[in-house]
Each structure stands twice: as C-alpha cells, then as structure tokens.
Amino acid sequence: MLEQLRRFLDSQLERINDDQKHESERGFQLATAALLIEMTRADFTVDQAELDAVSAAIRAAFDLNAEEAQSLVALAEKEVDYAVSLHEFTSVLTTTLDLQQKRYMIEQLWRVAYADGRLDKYEDYFVRKIADLLHVRHSEFIKAKLRVVKSLGLAV
C-alpha cells in the first residue's frame, strides 16, 4: 500500500516537473520570438522579408514546422503589443542562455535587421541594446554583425 502511494506521488511529481520544463521551454521560445518581432518593428516599417527571417530563425532554433513557428510568432506579436518593457523578454534569456546561445541570438537579430537589405539606425540601436541587456560584450556584438553581413554578401 505504501509502495503504491509512493509510486503515485513520484509519478505526480514527475508530471509536475515535466509540465514546468515544458512551460519554461515555451517561455524561452516566446521571449526569443518576441525580441525578433520587436526587431522587425525597430525601424517603424515591418517588411515581409523581416517576418520571413523571423520565421526562419524560429524554425531553425527550435526545430519547429512552419505551422508551429507561425503560431509562436502570432503569440509573440500579441505579447509584444502588451509588453511594458524589453526586460520581461531579456530576463528570461539572460538566465536561460549560455554565452554561445546569446551570440547566436544577437546574430539572429542582425539577420532580421538586414533581411530587407539595409540597416536602419534604429535597428542598429535595438541590437546594441539587446546585446547589452543579455550581457554580450561589444566585441561579440560586432563579430556577430560582421558574420551576418559577410554571409549575406553585404557591405558594412
């Protein structure tokens, strides 16, 4: 009887832990998508190429299909519309990501910024701000930019 009770409680705790892990992962994905959506709005003009870059980044980062990525983007757009500050998104990423993942995040922001073939001063400022909030050194911020520019065949 006690053994059955212990197994039951263990299974319940395992289910709760799994739910918490799933919720944490979903929060991480939402925070990432929200920052990428914010990037599309940084220059006050949302371009389809930028939205496509967001979708591609999300699909690649989280191994999602197109439908799942679109659902996440739609949810992120709503979150961004009601967000008071970037802190609610960056705080999740600061505690979740390691340095390599933070660099990757900055690189994805640059990809979205350059998706329309040009870089606006507000886009540059936005990436710089996010890099600072994620505690990414300036040299890493610049290296990420140069990697993206080179991969896209653009001039700095």
Secondary structure, 3 states (H helix, E strand, C coil): CHHHHHHHHHHHHHHHHHHHHHHHHHHHHHHHHHHHHHHHHCCCCCCHHHHHHHHHHHHHHHCCCHHHHHHHHHHHHHHHHHCCCCHHHHHHHHHHCCHHHHHHHHHHHHHHHHCCCCCCHHHHHHHHHHHHHCCCCHHHHHHHHHHHHHHHCCCC
